[in-house]
Amino acid sequence: MSAGAPRASWSRAARTLVKRALEGVVRGWTPRVDLPLSTWRLTRDADGALELGGRRLDGLFAQWGSPLYVVDEMRLRENAARFTARPEGAAHGCEVFASYKTNPVPGVLRTLHECGLGAEVTSAWELWLARRLGVAPERIIFNGPARTDEALAEGIASNVGLINLNTRSELVRADRVARQLGRRARVGLRVVPPGGAGGQFGERIDTGAALEAFREALQQPHLDVLGVHAHYNGRIDSAPQLSQFVGALLTFVDELQARLGLRVQILDVGGNLACPTVHTLSRRDLRLAQTFAREPTPPPVDEVLSIDGYVEGLVRPVEAHFAALGQPPPRLFVEPGRALMGNTQMLLCRVASVRDVDEAGVRWAILDAGINVAEPMTSEFHQLFALVEPRGPGRQLYRLTGPTCTQADCLYPAWRLPKLRPGDGLAIMDAGAYFVPSSTCFSHARPGVVALGDGAPRPLLRPETFEDLVSRDEPGAVLRALHAVGGGP
Amino acid sequence: MSAGAPRASWSRAARTLVKRALEGVVRGWTPRVDLPLSTWRLTRDADGALELGGRRLDGLFAQWGSPLYVVDEMRLRENAARFTARPEGAAHGCEVFASYKTNPVPGVLRTLHECGLGAEVTSAWELWLARRLGVAPERIIFNGPARTDEALAEGIASNVGLINLNTRSELVRADRVARQLGRRARVGLRVVPPGGAGGQFGERIDTGAALEAFREALQQPHLDVLGVHAHYNGRIDSAPQLSQFVGALLTFVDELQARLGLRVQILDVGGNLACPTVHTLSRRDLRLAQTFAREPTPPPVDEVLSIDGYVEGLVRPVEAHFAALGQPPPRLFVEPGRALMGNTQMLLCRVASVRDVDEAGVRWAILDAGINVAEPMTSEFHQLFALVEPRGPGRQLYRLTGPTCTQADCLYPAWRLPKLRPGDGLAIMDAGAYFVPSSTCFSHARPGVVALGDGAPRPLLRPETFEDLVSRDEPGAVLRALHAVGGGP
């Protein structure tokens, strides 16, 4: 392995030369333009301090620690209202089920249920949580690729509104479980629209597997076959994408009626609508940022399909299609996650350490938040703001890394900011989708979640303590018990 | 976006044709050869059931659930003994500090401390844990890139054996904190050997920054500058790599003496030794597995540097170097993680659902364990065994995916196994490095950890419960309190 070293060092030298020659050019390509503060209802006070609803965000650290997730309750309710709104003149809107897996913070989910949303759950634990939060069974959709017989039994016995079966092989199991319970299960079947790749999810329409699965489902005596369930393969960010997806599903619904005599009662189109201020960074973008410290570009927010546009783009074609057939339309279910919650939460964090400028002219700031609490940022654009923006010039290009002992823990390979010092605060936008469920306890306890609304900040999840992190330690439990009776350390 | 659809479907058709033509060839390249069971002290009983130390592994599910991490205590103690062994004829061996971040299971760490290992911690929480587990302060190394002043103060006040400072900027902070405490801090400085890229870690030797940092450190009145700290840039799996690394550090240690008059008392060479049965899968390997269902190839286990060879390769050159100078050698610290714990733990899991063969002839099995509990497997080879291997032929190529609702949740794109049914058990080897700390609560509670040793299975961490998952829910805490006094649901 060391035999290749001299050659490797030559090629490294060559790479360095090329890199130096290119980096001035590359960095100049597109200077970063921040999305406006008003996108998130943020403002700055006279001291340059970031505020939400007139409350300084850096003031939250004293009570709740850092890092900290902060929920914008007003935006959360507003997004929920947009999803549930009936388009003007339409007979019905969508029935909306919050995707639990996207942001399983009970306090957030309670607010969404208050707004009239049901629950879309994908595991036995999420089903348990929905029932714990008091969601009526008929307002629960139970999805998921890995349900055991016990989990299916739980769903059937709870009489949930819809169990979407993932594959043909699950049909037979669900029928058997329902029979054992002496019940009938209300089911849909997940299908993959033509052109999509379903992976482990659903049966393909284009191979005929989906039709066969429905044929088989209709033969099972303990299944009520109510629905067609599908997800778009990727993020939906334009009206034509949505239109093509809905069109393919309506064609299949017609085929079910023509070939099997099945009138679909529920059309469940899943989630996948984009959060307009987040986009996936290409490998090229990531390489340019890492190698040349080129700052990323925000998505074209105004061009992304809005929640209103999405609801319109679903309800209108479905109503028109069935009006033309002279039939009542099926109920239209949606399961939003990203678009519902993504932009309603931010992650506040602080600078722990700043190091000297390296050879490439990049200064490093090491934060108390990293991929342990912001995993989606390894591949997504998220707007960043300093919690206090000083007046005057003097900005510097930073590489912002996290607190875990791995070089992979990098949140922003390149982002220009005012001069940072240890203790300075930052706000990472759009932390409401997949930040909380993908968080780990890697070397650090997990943050709290606080909601900002009309009144005082409202804690939703308290920050994790060191004691929490050993609460499952079995010998520890014994030691603590000893301690409680006066023995032990 | 839909305008490109006809063209996209042509190119998709072309890709499919090429793929079909190639896949027979590609799959034939190298049939998978399993590493022998004895590599992990495993055996099979007369029924084909997998055993560790004579105990059937599938019997553990009944009490501890699935998935489940299982620790091989004998192997753990054996690895620890190899790291602490003094090479024959050498005056000293290494002083060994277990990397807490690699597998922060208190029961595992207790065993390692019983074997005489100290603690290498990288955060305030890990420092707290080491003290909670009763580790003597002088047996603790405190590392990490993101220490606040409070964390540094905690380390200094606890009088830990060594605080390795990460950057020049941290020197001044550490000195100030020590002064405020009226103490002197025992410090090392992290350096980056020539040719390596340190990222956010350490000061580079080749630019002179490391020497300057030591010069500055020696001027701080409240720092005792004891050590040089470095990590190899990447995994060490051969003797020449180690030799080159140690040589570069010894050259720098000489330079510190010649230029600054500093006699280094501690040489801390970090971790990075490979686990011999795990290797990183290249992007090419991953693509071949995903596209053509080609099975991965195990690493050349016998060629990988062993723990014994590693200790030899450290101790001998360091002793020889200082013997030639007529000086006593510095203390030699190592911080193993991967090589110490990787192959001492496995992940048991079960098949939740099996689906039909798809067009490519691949059958899908959906497991109750996925990237939520086995994140390192997105880029690493890990041997897999069926918990019960039936006699006779009839193997099938499977794609093994996890329980979370994302296509990315794939553990094995291709692996040939006996015919699987829901409920069947599997054992994923080498789950002792980074599986536990990178685990999440994504839609599923986290598994328990059980140790197998001489006697009965010993629980180290109990499985997480649904109640655990809402224990930080603030309104929930209120509800539970109401419930306890007889109100609530």
Interface residues (C-beta under 8 A of the other chain):
Chain A: M1 S2 A3 A5 S9 R12 Y100 K101 P104 P106 G107 R110 T122 S123 W125 E126 W128 L129 R132 G134 N143 G144 P145 A146 R147 T148 D149 N166 T167 R168 S169 E170 R173 G195 A197 G199 Q200 F201 T207 A209 S238 P240 Q241 S243 Q244 A352 S353 V354 R355 D356 E359 W364 I366 L367 D368 G370 R399 T401 G402 P403 T404 C405 Q407 D409 C410 P422 P437 S438 S439 T440 C441 F442 S443 H444 A445 G448 P459 L460 L461 R462 P463 E464 F466 D468 L469 V470 S471 R472 D473 E474 P475 G476 A477 P489
Chain B: M1 S2 A3 A5 A8 S9 R12 Y100 K101 P104 P106 G107 R110 T122 S123 W125 E126 W128 L129 R132 G134 N143 G144 P145 A146 R147 T148 D149 N166 T167 R168 S169 E170 R173 G195 A197 G199 Q200 F201 T207 A209 D237 S238 P240 Q241 S243 Q244 A352 S353 V354 R355 D356 E359 W364 I366 L367 D368 G370 R399 T401 G402 P403 T404 C405 Q407 D409 C410 P422 P437 S438 S439 T440 C441 F442 S443 H444 A445 G448 R458 P459 L460 L461 R462 P463 E464 F466 D468 L469 V470 S471 R472 D473 E474 P475 G476 A477 P489
